[in-house]
Amino acid sequence: MAAVPYPATAQDIQESNLYRRITLRFVPLLVICFVFAYLDRVNISFAKLQMQQDLGFSDAVYGLGASIFFVGYFLFEIPSNMILHKVGPKRWIARIMVTWGIASAAMMFVTNETGFYILRFLIGSLEAGFVPGALYFFTNWFPSQRRGRINSLFMAAIALCGMIGGPISGGIMKFTHGVSSLHGWQWLFLLEGIPSIVLGVICWIVIDNKIEDARWLKDDEKKLLLARLAAEPKSEAVHSFRDALKQPSTITMSLIYLVLASGIYGLVFWMPQLIKTAGTDDTFIIGLITVIPYLCAAIGMILIGRSSDRTGERRWHLACCALAGAVGYAVSAYFGSNTLVLVVGLSFAATGIIAGIGLFWILPPRVLTGAAAAGGIALINSVGQLGGIITPYMVGKIRDITGSASLGLYVVALECLLGAALLLWALPKRIYFREPAEK
């Protein structure tokens, strides 16, 4: 017999309103920051349409420059998050935003291969630490049973960027080309870099490192929030970064996130080409079609995150997300010549993978706290970024050899199946303790 929920008390309503205030203060700001982080990460694919011809870059030069971003990101992710743990999210997230915005805007001055490589490496190095830093910041404010929805809202930035990134970047390049004797790609880097600098200043003003620092909260509200964090169930948490590296669960979670991130970068770098191969040549129409999978992902991840929070169940929600990604990629591979079915498959893949990423980040703080959480989350995220090198190159190489991307998509589908298996059977059950349902 199903349990009948008790009606919400006045205290429950007050608590919900309090967390709503906190969410509205921090989450939209960090979502917008993440959108510009993703724009600065992938706008090189749009700039290529003009930049490659203007500067005489070969495809090999462009490909290496795109990948070098992830090398810098991988190398500096852990050091960046360890510094964040020491100086606090307020200072370090603001620093990250300002410096990567400056480096991204500086791309407008590129004139040769060397400058291109150096700046791409710098952007990756300077952006390193933002995503795990924000996720670590959420652990200072929200108890575990509320973080499913919060993480999903934050990761919705990926879907949001997918929906607006193409039209914005394409529009900037089209309508600013020749203004003040600058190329459209130069305006693209400048106009998408400046907002990151401004957002960094806003982060410095708005973000509070922890509950105790928030002057806008009353003392009784602080006590309630701290009590909720103190009462949060933990599973034999590891406190030092060195011990975190020795934890089998840390390695397993790194592999799981590598699989999920590989699925994301398969979408980011290959979706337009897949749609074009299916028979759509108009670039504007292709841009509009790519909105559909990301829109489905944005809706799906919010609903799935809410369902997981309300039930307190994580394991099967996560595994089903990975399975949806596998089904979506398999359908996209098999029906690659049918635009309608292809888009349905891509929508399944995008929804499953992006929603899964949002829920996944609930798991590391269950076994990692303090310095271990800061460094461990950074390690997991940095391993995942290797997917930005592996998957686009793998799919492209297979496409060069076979003349089709289908085999590459099947490989990504198998990776998603591996992720589902790891989620179900490789992680210790203590990580999946069922939380109290969110009131």
C-alpha beads as a LAMMPS data file, in Angstrom:
LAMMPS data file: protein, C-alpha beads

439 atoms
438 bonds

1 atom types
1 bond types

-500.0 500.0 xlo xhi
-500.0 500.0 ylo yhi
-500.0 500.0 zlo zhi

Masses

1 110.0

Atoms # bond

1 1 1 0.000 0.000 0.000
2 1 1 1.419 3.379 -1.015
3 1 1 2.350 5.745 1.742
4 1 1 0.118 8.790 2.098
5 1 1 2.183 11.983 2.368
6 1 1 1.544 14.192 5.356
7 1 1 0.244 17.691 4.580
8 1 1 2.919 20.363 4.604
9 1 1 3.225 22.213 7.891
10 1 1 3.847 25.932 8.301
11 1 1 7.516 25.142 9.003
12 1 1 7.742 23.070 5.812
13 1 1 6.306 25.943 3.795
14 1 1 8.695 28.409 5.440
15 1 1 11.639 26.138 4.700
16 1 1 10.597 25.690 1.075
17 1 1 10.287 29.452 0.666
18 1 1 13.742 29.897 2.196
19 1 1 15.350 27.448 -0.238
20 1 1 13.461 29.116 -3.074
21 1 1 15.068 32.442 -2.136
22 1 1 18.509 30.847 -2.074
23 1 1 17.902 29.151 -5.409
24 1 1 16.786 32.389 -7.063
25 1 1 19.811 34.241 -5.686
26 1 1 22.508 31.824 -6.849
27 1 1 21.306 29.354 -9.475
28 1 1 20.173 31.672 -12.327
29 1 1 23.445 33.609 -12.063
30 1 1 25.575 30.467 -12.220
31 1 1 23.440 29.053 -15.050
32 1 1 24.077 32.208 -17.095
33 1 1 27.797 31.940 -16.277
34 1 1 27.782 28.313 -17.446
35 1 1 26.009 29.282 -20.688
36 1 1 28.794 31.734 -21.521
37 1 1 31.397 29.175 -20.456
38 1 1 29.946 26.755 -22.969
39 1 1 29.668 29.458 -25.629
40 1 1 33.332 30.345 -25.151
41 1 1 34.144 26.643 -25.377
42 1 1 32.322 25.839 -28.624
43 1 1 32.100 29.171 -30.481
44 1 1 35.275 28.179 -32.293
45 1 1 33.107 25.830 -34.392
46 1 1 31.121 28.830 -35.663
47 1 1 34.160 31.104 -36.006
48 1 1 35.716 28.445 -38.244
49 1 1 33.238 29.334 -40.994
50 1 1 35.060 32.657 -41.566
51 1 1 38.253 32.445 -39.529
52 1 1 39.720 29.457 -41.357
53 1 1 39.563 31.183 -44.728
54 1 1 40.668 34.604 -43.440
55 1 1 43.773 33.240 -41.686
56 1 1 44.520 30.355 -44.032
57 1 1 44.229 27.656 -41.365
58 1 1 43.985 24.037 -42.488
59 1 1 41.483 21.590 -40.995
60 1 1 44.354 20.030 -39.045
61 1 1 45.267 23.391 -37.491
62 1 1 41.648 24.048 -36.570
63 1 1 41.180 20.558 -35.130
64 1 1 44.322 20.791 -33.019
65 1 1 43.349 24.226 -31.738
66 1 1 39.887 22.999 -30.779
67 1 1 41.362 20.036 -28.883
68 1 1 44.099 22.025 -27.109
69 1 1 41.369 23.706 -25.059
70 1 1 40.665 20.384 -23.347
71 1 1 44.363 19.765 -22.681
72 1 1 44.588 22.980 -20.661
73 1 1 41.274 22.215 -18.984
74 1 1 42.428 18.734 -17.972
75 1 1 45.809 19.864 -16.613
76 1 1 44.513 22.722 -14.460
77 1 1 41.146 21.393 -13.276
78 1 1 42.345 19.808 -10.026
79 1 1 44.779 22.606 -8.996
80 1 1 42.072 25.179 -9.678
81 1 1 39.500 23.468 -7.484
82 1 1 41.996 22.886 -4.674
83 1 1 42.680 26.638 -4.658
84 1 1 38.922 27.283 -4.658
85 1 1 38.612 25.149 -1.536
86 1 1 41.229 27.324 0.197
87 1 1 40.180 30.823 -0.916
88 1 1 36.444 30.213 -1.265
89 1 1 34.045 30.037 -4.258
90 1 1 33.323 33.794 -4.162
91 1 1 36.846 34.881 -5.094
92 1 1 37.799 31.982 -7.300
93 1 1 34.652 31.746 -9.442
94 1 1 34.859 35.517 -9.990
95 1 1 38.538 35.154 -10.995
96 1 1 37.726 32.313 -13.379
97 1 1 34.981 34.302 -15.106
98 1 1 37.039 37.474 -15.552
99 1 1 40.242 35.824 -16.793
100 1 1 38.624 33.401 -19.223
101 1 1 36.487 36.269 -20.571
102 1 1 39.628 38.309 -21.248
103 1 1 41.349 35.361 -22.957
104 1 1 38.270 34.580 -25.040
105 1 1 37.925 38.198 -26.187
106 1 1 41.647 38.218 -27.033
107 1 1 40.962 35.553 -29.673
108 1 1 39.892 38.423 -31.938
109 1 1 43.585 39.381 -32.266
110 1 1 44.740 35.965 -33.548
111 1 1 46.745 36.225 -36.760
112 1 1 48.721 32.969 -36.872
113 1 1 48.735 29.354 -35.730
114 1 1 50.946 29.934 -32.685
115 1 1 48.697 32.616 -31.247
116 1 1 45.668 30.433 -31.963
117 1 1 47.134 27.475 -30.064
118 1 1 48.323 29.574 -27.106
119 1 1 44.991 31.307 -26.576
120 1 1 42.954 28.106 -26.901
121 1 1 45.188 26.479 -24.282
122 1 1 44.856 29.542 -22.038
123 1 1 41.059 29.590 -22.301
124 1 1 40.906 25.941 -21.241
125 1 1 43.376 26.520 -18.401
126 1 1 41.579 29.613 -17.102
127 1 1 38.094 28.099 -17.350
128 1 1 39.225 24.982 -15.462
129 1 1 37.519 24.697 -12.111
130 1 1 34.309 26.564 -12.896
131 1 1 31.900 23.625 -13.198
132 1 1 33.247 21.550 -10.277
133 1 1 33.621 24.779 -8.299
134 1 1 29.947 25.604 -8.765
135 1 1 28.936 22.042 -7.881
136 1 1 31.105 22.194 -4.762
137 1 1 29.523 25.556 -3.892
138 1 1 26.047 23.971 -4.013
139 1 1 27.132 21.420 -1.382
140 1 1 27.732 24.342 1.004
141 1 1 24.122 25.474 0.687
142 1 1 21.804 22.631 -0.311
143 1 1 21.327 19.248 1.409
144 1 1 21.607 16.165 -0.765
145 1 1 17.863 15.607 -1.149
146 1 1 17.526 19.014 -2.828
147 1 1 20.612 18.880 -5.037
148 1 1 19.082 16.694 -7.751
149 1 1 16.893 19.542 -8.928
150 1 1 19.580 22.180 -8.306
151 1 1 22.212 20.265 -10.276
152 1 1 19.685 19.644 -13.060
153 1 1 18.873 23.349 -13.258
154 1 1 22.592 24.144 -13.406
155 1 1 23.320 21.547 -16.077
156 1 1 20.351 22.842 -18.073
157 1 1 22.850 25.490 -19.198
158 1 1 24.240 22.905 -21.637
159 1 1 20.824 22.517 -23.242
160 1 1 20.182 26.263 -23.110
161 1 1 23.485 26.968 -24.829
162 1 1 22.603 24.394 -27.467
163 1 1 19.322 26.195 -28.123
164 1 1 20.630 29.760 -28.293
165 1 1 24.325 29.353 -29.117
166 1 1 23.859 28.740 -32.835
167 1 1 21.459 31.607 -33.557
168 1 1 23.470 34.056 -31.411
169 1 1 26.865 33.135 -32.873
170 1 1 25.548 32.984 -36.420
171 1 1 23.749 36.295 -36.021
172 1 1 26.816 38.057 -34.631
173 1 1 28.990 36.832 -37.486
174 1 1 26.429 37.740 -40.139
175 1 1 25.417 41.209 -38.978
176 1 1 28.732 42.532 -37.630
177 1 1 30.992 41.423 -40.487
178 1 1 32.842 44.486 -41.761
179 1 1 31.760 46.777 -38.917
180 1 1 34.740 48.953 -37.877
181 1 1 36.818 46.992 -40.413
182 1 1 36.589 43.841 -38.281
183 1 1 35.592 40.381 -39.427
184 1 1 32.475 38.735 -38.046
185 1 1 34.526 36.100 -36.218
186 1 1 36.446 38.857 -34.415
187 1 1 33.202 40.431 -33.197
188 1 1 32.039 36.951 -32.149
189 1 1 34.947 36.462 -29.752
190 1 1 34.717 40.026 -28.433
191 1 1 30.952 40.104 -27.843
192 1 1 30.857 36.643 -26.252
193 1 1 33.923 37.347 -24.087
194 1 1 32.873 40.667 -22.538
195 1 1 29.762 39.272 -20.757
196 1 1 31.949 36.731 -18.942
197 1 1 34.010 39.576 -17.477
198 1 1 30.878 41.407 -16.324
199 1 1 29.429 38.212 -14.842
200 1 1 32.648 37.692 -12.891
201 1 1 32.173 41.043 -11.182
202 1 1 28.542 40.163 -10.401
203 1 1 29.644 36.833 -8.897
204 1 1 32.034 38.704 -6.598
205 1 1 29.130 40.827 -5.353
206 1 1 26.387 38.181 -5.097
207 1 1 28.041 34.906 -4.067
208 1 1 28.558 34.039 -0.401
209 1 1 31.048 31.256 0.330
210 1 1 28.870 29.655 2.980
211 1 1 25.694 30.109 4.971
212 1 1 27.415 31.879 7.856
213 1 1 28.644 34.639 5.496
214 1 1 25.189 35.574 4.174
215 1 1 24.204 38.945 5.645
216 1 1 20.845 38.783 3.856
217 1 1 19.763 35.803 6.007
218 1 1 18.363 36.071 9.523
219 1 1 20.075 34.174 12.341
220 1 1 17.198 31.708 12.716
221 1 1 17.281 31.032 8.964
222 1 1 21.012 30.331 9.119
223 1 1 20.489 27.921 12.014
224 1 1 17.813 26.053 10.069
225 1 1 19.992 25.746 6.958
226 1 1 23.023 24.611 8.947
227 1 1 20.884 22.060 10.777
228 1 1 19.705 20.620 7.452
229 1 1 23.287 20.258 6.236
230 1 1 24.402 18.734 9.542
231 1 1 21.553 16.206 9.398
232 1 1 22.431 15.177 5.853
233 1 1 23.200 11.439 5.733
234 1 1 26.718 10.623 4.592
235 1 1 28.316 7.373 3.531
236 1 1 31.672 7.030 5.319
237 1 1 32.890 10.289 3.847
238 1 1 36.530 10.762 2.812
239 1 1 38.038 14.100 3.868
240 1 1 41.516 14.316 2.262
241 1 1 42.267 14.523 -1.455
242 1 1 44.996 11.888 -1.183
243 1 1 42.530 9.408 0.306
244 1 1 40.001 10.319 -2.387
245 1 1 42.481 9.217 -5.067
246 1 1 42.735 5.822 -3.370
247 1 1 38.973 5.293 -3.357
248 1 1 37.782 2.797 -6.020
249 1 1 34.494 4.692 -6.144
250 1 1 36.341 7.866 -7.230
251 1 1 37.886 6.017 -10.179
252 1 1 34.555 4.409 -11.051
253 1 1 32.741 7.746 -10.953
254 1 1 35.464 9.222 -13.188
255 1 1 34.841 6.479 -15.763
256 1 1 31.080 6.995 -15.568
257 1 1 31.456 10.716 -16.140
258 1 1 33.872 10.108 -19.019
259 1 1 31.129 8.056 -20.687
260 1 1 28.465 10.710 -20.084
261 1 1 30.727 13.555 -21.234
262 1 1 31.669 11.597 -24.367
263 1 1 27.979 11.420 -25.179
264 1 1 27.638 15.179 -24.761
265 1 1 30.548 16.020 -27.044
266 1 1 29.243 13.600 -29.647
267 1 1 26.134 15.780 -29.786
268 1 1 27.922 19.133 -29.613
269 1 1 30.383 18.478 -32.428
270 1 1 28.421 16.146 -34.727
271 1 1 24.709 16.981 -34.527
272 1 1 24.755 19.625 -37.318
273 1 1 26.701 17.302 -39.628
274 1 1 24.337 14.381 -38.946
275 1 1 21.319 16.540 -39.787
276 1 1 23.012 17.772 -42.961
277 1 1 23.862 14.214 -44.012
278 1 1 20.197 13.249 -43.529
279 1 1 19.267 15.675 -46.309
280 1 1 19.040 19.224 -44.941
281 1 1 21.447 21.631 -46.639
282 1 1 20.219 25.037 -45.452
283 1 1 22.439 26.057 -42.532
284 1 1 19.715 28.199 -40.952
285 1 1 17.261 25.272 -41.013
286 1 1 19.954 23.006 -39.556
287 1 1 20.410 25.506 -36.739
288 1 1 16.682 25.494 -36.019
289 1 1 16.515 21.689 -36.036
290 1 1 19.373 21.422 -33.531
291 1 1 17.235 23.374 -31.059
292 1 1 14.738 20.480 -30.785
293 1 1 16.954 17.898 -28.999
294 1 1 18.280 20.523 -26.587
295 1 1 14.768 21.773 -25.829
296 1 1 13.690 18.199 -25.055
297 1 1 16.774 17.815 -22.863
298 1 1 16.023 21.010 -20.921
299 1 1 12.457 19.904 -20.193
300 1 1 13.425 16.302 -19.494
301 1 1 16.254 17.053 -17.098
302 1 1 14.081 19.332 -14.963
303 1 1 11.291 16.734 -14.784
304 1 1 13.697 13.859 -14.114
305 1 1 15.578 15.858 -11.477
306 1 1 12.289 16.711 -9.770
307 1 1 11.171 13.070 -9.854
308 1 1 14.452 11.888 -8.349
309 1 1 14.291 14.502 -5.582
310 1 1 10.659 13.749 -4.740
311 1 1 11.247 10.005 -4.444
312 1 1 14.774 10.166 -3.014
313 1 1 15.796 7.508 -5.580
314 1 1 18.983 7.987 -7.621
315 1 1 20.283 4.647 -8.916
316 1 1 17.566 3.726 -11.414
317 1 1 16.957 7.318 -12.448
318 1 1 20.631 7.561 -13.420
319 1 1 20.783 4.163 -15.111
320 1 1 17.643 4.869 -17.143
321 1 1 19.159 8.158 -18.306
322 1 1 22.247 6.324 -19.580
323 1 1 20.036 3.716 -21.264
324 1 1 18.025 6.476 -22.957
325 1 1 21.302 7.874 -24.283
326 1 1 22.232 4.443 -25.674
327 1 1 18.836 4.001 -27.350
328 1 1 18.982 7.511 -28.785
329 1 1 22.418 7.035 -30.328
330 1 1 21.491 3.604 -31.709
331 1 1 18.327 4.989 -33.325
332 1 1 20.320 7.909 -34.763
333 1 1 22.857 5.494 -36.240
334 1 1 20.297 3.107 -37.770
335 1 1 17.930 5.759 -39.158
336 1 1 20.581 8.316 -40.068
337 1 1 19.044 9.035 -43.490
338 1 1 15.586 9.870 -42.094
339 1 1 15.625 13.385 -40.658
340 1 1 12.483 12.967 -38.529
341 1 1 13.564 9.710 -36.882
342 1 1 17.128 11.006 -36.553
343 1 1 15.902 14.023 -34.585
344 1 1 13.810 11.745 -32.349
345 1 1 16.903 9.650 -31.657
346 1 1 19.060 12.698 -30.984
347 1 1 16.379 14.038 -28.636
348 1 1 16.412 10.786 -26.659
349 1 1 20.208 10.873 -26.498
350 1 1 20.353 14.525 -25.441
351 1 1 17.644 14.144 -22.799
352 1 1 19.125 11.006 -21.270
353 1 1 22.729 12.153 -21.185
354 1 1 22.183 15.748 -20.059
355 1 1 19.643 14.728 -17.394
356 1 1 22.018 11.982 -16.262
357 1 1 24.864 14.464 -15.855
358 1 1 22.721 16.643 -13.602
359 1 1 21.833 13.713 -11.338
360 1 1 25.327 12.226 -11.440
361 1 1 26.854 15.137 -9.536
362 1 1 24.805 14.236 -6.463
363 1 1 26.966 11.140 -5.945
364 1 1 30.541 12.449 -5.338
365 1 1 29.673 14.559 -2.237
366 1 1 28.205 11.442 -0.625
367 1 1 31.659 9.954 -0.203
368 1 1 33.875 13.051 -0.464
369 1 1 33.908 16.081 1.834
370 1 1 36.152 19.100 2.396
371 1 1 39.386 19.040 0.383
372 1 1 38.490 15.582 -0.920
373 1 1 35.252 16.959 -2.374
374 1 1 36.991 19.924 -4.016
375 1 1 39.795 17.831 -5.512
376 1 1 37.742 14.704 -6.168
377 1 1 34.996 16.560 -8.031
378 1 1 37.676 18.318 -10.097
379 1 1 39.369 14.984 -10.876
380 1 1 36.102 13.417 -12.005
381 1 1 35.229 16.420 -14.157
382 1 1 38.703 16.642 -15.708
383 1 1 38.629 12.961 -16.698
384 1 1 35.241 13.603 -18.276
385 1 1 36.680 16.408 -20.392
386 1 1 38.890 13.854 -22.126
387 1 1 35.673 12.925 -23.891
388 1 1 36.001 16.258 -25.690
389 1 1 39.129 14.905 -27.355
390 1 1 38.222 11.238 -27.746
391 1 1 34.659 11.206 -29.095
392 1 1 34.791 13.912 -31.814
393 1 1 38.074 12.497 -33.128
394 1 1 36.813 8.893 -33.004
395 1 1 33.553 9.633 -34.836
396 1 1 35.408 11.728 -37.410
397 1 1 38.047 9.046 -37.996
398 1 1 35.417 6.339 -38.435
399 1 1 33.523 8.614 -40.820
400 1 1 36.684 9.181 -42.882
401 1 1 37.313 5.433 -43.122
402 1 1 33.759 4.165 -43.686
403 1 1 32.104 7.200 -45.264
404 1 1 29.439 7.168 -42.546
405 1 1 29.177 8.213 -38.903
406 1 1 26.867 5.290 -38.050
407 1 1 29.547 2.983 -36.659
408 1 1 30.884 5.804 -34.491
409 1 1 27.391 6.445 -33.115
410 1 1 27.010 2.756 -32.294
411 1 1 30.276 2.952 -30.344
412 1 1 28.932 5.913 -28.340
413 1 1 25.734 3.916 -27.715
414 1 1 27.848 1.068 -26.318
415 1 1 29.667 3.571 -24.098
416 1 1 26.298 4.667 -22.700
417 1 1 25.410 1.019 -22.018
418 1 1 28.720 0.667 -20.182
419 1 1 27.812 3.731 -18.133
420 1 1 24.453 2.198 -17.190
421 1 1 26.172 -1.032 -16.136
422 1 1 28.712 0.839 -14.008
423 1 1 25.939 2.850 -12.364
424 1 1 23.955 -0.266 -11.510
425 1 1 26.670 -2.690 -10.469
426 1 1 30.107 -1.057 -10.075
427 1 1 29.373 1.584 -7.448
428 1 1 28.905 0.428 -3.846
429 1 1 25.285 0.346 -2.719
430 1 1 26.077 2.637 0.225
431 1 1 26.360 5.523 -2.254
432 1 1 22.751 4.955 -3.256
433 1 1 21.143 5.261 0.168
434 1 1 17.594 6.479 -0.275
435 1 1 17.122 10.013 0.953
436 1 1 14.040 11.466 2.584
437 1 1 11.707 12.675 -0.142
438 1 1 11.741 16.426 -0.656
439 1 1 8.804 18.147 1.024

Bonds

1 1 1 2
2 1 2 3
3 1 3 4
4 1 4 5
5 1 5 6
6 1 6 7
7 1 7 8
8 1 8 9
9 1 9 10
10 1 10 11
11 1 11 12
12 1 12 13
13 1 13 14
14 1 14 15
15 1 15 16
16 1 16 17
17 1 17 18
18 1 18 19
19 1 19 20
20 1 20 21
21 1 21 22
22 1 22 23
23 1 23 24
24 1 24 25
25 1 25 26
26 1 26 27
27 1 27 28
28 1 28 29
29 1 29 30
30 1 30 31
31 1 31 32
32 1 32 33
33 1 33 34
34 1 34 35
35 1 35 36
36 1 36 37
37 1 37 38
38 1 38 39
39 1 39 40
40 1 40 41
41 1 41 42
42 1 42 43
43 1 43 44
44 1 44 45
45 1 45 46
46 1 46 47
47 1 47 48
48 1 48 49
49 1 49 50
50 1 50 51
51 1 51 52
52 1 52 53
53 1 53 54
54 1 54 55
55 1 55 56
56 1 56 57
57 1 57 58
58 1 58 59
59 1 59 60
60 1 60 61
61 1 61 62
62 1 62 63
63 1 63 64
64 1 64 65
65 1 65 66
66 1 66 67
67 1 67 68
68 1 68 69
69 1 69 70
70 1 70 71
71 1 71 72
72 1 72 73
73 1 73 74
74 1 74 75
75 1 75 76
76 1 76 77
77 1 77 78
78 1 78 79
79 1 79 80
80 1 80 81
81 1 81 82
82 1 82 83
83 1 83 84
84 1 84 85
85 1 85 86
86 1 86 87
87 1 87 88
88 1 88 89
89 1 89 90
90 1 90 91
91 1 91 92
92 1 92 93
93 1 93 94
94 1 94 95
95 1 95 96
96 1 96 97
97 1 97 98
98 1 98 99
99 1 99 100
100 1 100 101
101 1 101 102
102 1 102 103
103 1 103 104
104 1 104 105
105 1 105 106
106 1 106 107
107 1 107 108
108 1 108 109
109 1 109 110
110 1 110 111
111 1 111 112
112 1 112 113
113 1 113 114
114 1 114 115
115 1 115 116
116 1 116 117
117 1 117 118
118 1 118 119
119 1 119 120
120 1 120 121
121 1 121 122
122 1 122 123
123 1 123 124
124 1 124 125
125 1 125 126
126 1 126 127
127 1 127 128
128 1 128 129
129 1 129 130
130 1 130 131
131 1 131 132
132 1 132 133
133 1 133 134
134 1 134 135
135 1 135 136
136 1 136 137
137 1 137 138
138 1 138 139
139 1 139 140
140 1 140 141
141 1 141 142
142 1 142 143
143 1 143 144
144 1 144 145
145 1 145 146
146 1 146 147
147 1 147 148
148 1 148 149
149 1 149 150
150 1 150 151
151 1 151 152
152 1 152 153
153 1 153 154
154 1 154 155
155 1 155 156
156 1 156 157
157 1 157 158
158 1 158 159
159 1 159 160
160 1 160 161
161 1 161 162
162 1 162 163
163 1 163 164
164 1 164 165
165 1 165 166
166 1 166 167
167 1 167 168
168 1 168 169
169 1 169 170
170 1 170 171
171 1 171 172
172 1 172 173
173 1 173 174
174 1 174 175
175 1 175 176
176 1 176 177
177 1 177 178
178 1 178 179
179 1 179 180
180 1 180 181
181 1 181 182
182 1 182 183
183 1 183 184
184 1 184 185
185 1 185 186
186 1 186 187
187 1 187 188
188 1 188 189
189 1 189 190
190 1 190 191
191 1 191 192
192 1 192 193
193 1 193 194
194 1 194 195
195 1 195 196
196 1 196 197
197 1 197 198
198 1 198 199
199 1 199 200
200 1 200 201
201 1 201 202
202 1 202 203
203 1 203 204
204 1 204 205
205 1 205 206
206 1 206 207
207 1 207 208
208 1 208 209
209 1 209 210
210 1 210 211
211 1 211 212
212 1 212 213
213 1 213 214
214 1 214 215
215 1 215 216
216 1 216 217
217 1 217 218
218 1 218 219
219 1 219 220
220 1 220 221
221 1 221 222
222 1 222 223
223 1 223 224
224 1 224 225
225 1 225 226
226 1 226 227
227 1 227 228
228 1 228 229
229 1 229 230
230 1 230 231
231 1 231 232
232 1 232 233
233 1 233 234
234 1 234 235
235 1 235 236
236 1 236 237
237 1 237 238
238 1 238 239
239 1 239 240
240 1 240 241
241 1 241 242
242 1 242 243
243 1 243 244
244 1 244 245
245 1 245 246
246 1 246 247
247 1 247 248
248 1 248 249
249 1 249 250
250 1 250 251
251 1 251 252
252 1 252 253
253 1 253 254
254 1 254 255
255 1 255 256
256 1 256 257
257 1 257 258
258 1 258 259
259 1 259 260
260 1 260 261
261 1 261 262
262 1 262 263
263 1 263 264
264 1 264 265
265 1 265 266
266 1 266 267
267 1 267 268
268 1 268 269
269 1 269 270
270 1 270 271
271 1 271 272
272 1 272 273
273 1 273 274
274 1 274 275
275 1 275 276
276 1 276 277
277 1 277 278
278 1 278 279
279 1 279 280
280 1 280 281
281 1 281 282
282 1 282 283
283 1 283 284
284 1 284 285
285 1 285 286
286 1 286 287
287 1 287 288
288 1 288 289
289 1 289 290
290 1 290 291
291 1 291 292
292 1 292 293
293 1 293 294
294 1 294 295
295 1 295 296
296 1 296 297
297 1 297 298
298 1 298 299
299 1 299 300
300 1 300 301
301 1 301 302
302 1 302 303
303 1 303 304
304 1 304 305
305 1 305 306
306 1 306 307
307 1 307 308
308 1 308 309
309 1 309 310
310 1 310 311
311 1 311 312
312 1 312 313
313 1 313 314
314 1 314 315
315 1 315 316
316 1 316 317
317 1 317 318
318 1 318 319
319 1 319 320
320 1 320 321
321 1 321 322
322 1 322 323
323 1 323 324
324 1 324 325
325 1 325 326
326 1 326 327
327 1 327 328
328 1 328 329
329 1 329 330
330 1 330 331
331 1 331 332
332 1 332 333
333 1 333 334
334 1 334 335
335 1 335 336
336 1 336 337
337 1 337 338
338 1 338 339
339 1 339 340
340 1 340 341
341 1 341 342
342 1 342 343
343 1 343 344
344 1 344 345
345 1 345 346
346 1 346 347
347 1 347 348
348 1 348 349
349 1 349 350
350 1 350 351
351 1 351 352
352 1 352 353
353 1 353 354
354 1 354 355
355 1 355 356
356 1 356 357
357 1 357 358
358 1 358 359
359 1 359 360
360 1 360 361
361 1 361 362
362 1 362 363
363 1 363 364
364 1 364 365
365 1 365 366
366 1 366 367
367 1 367 368
368 1 368 369
369 1 369 370
370 1 370 371
371 1 371 372
372 1 372 373
373 1 373 374
374 1 374 375
375 1 375 376
376 1 376 377
377 1 377 378
378 1 378 379
379 1 379 380
380 1 380 381
381 1 381 382
382 1 382 383
383 1 383 384
384 1 384 385
385 1 385 386
386 1 386 387
387 1 387 388
388 1 388 389
389 1 389 390
390 1 390 391
391 1 391 392
392 1 392 393
393 1 393 394
394 1 394 395
395 1 395 396
396 1 396 397
397 1 397 398
398 1 398 399
399 1 399 400
400 1 400 401
401 1 401 402
402 1 402 403
403 1 403 404
404 1 404 405
405 1 405 406
406 1 406 407
407 1 407 408
408 1 408 409
409 1 409 410
410 1 410 411
411 1 411 412
412 1 412 413
413 1 413 414
414 1 414 415
415 1 415 416
416 1 416 417
417 1 417 418
418 1 418 419
419 1 419 420
420 1 420 421
421 1 421 422
422 1 422 423
423 1 423 424
424 1 424 425
425 1 425 426
426 1 426 427
427 1 427 428
428 1 428 429
429 1 429 430
430 1 430 431
431 1 431 432
432 1 432 433
433 1 433 434
434 1 434 435
435 1 435 436
436 1 436 437
437 1 437 438
438 1 438 439
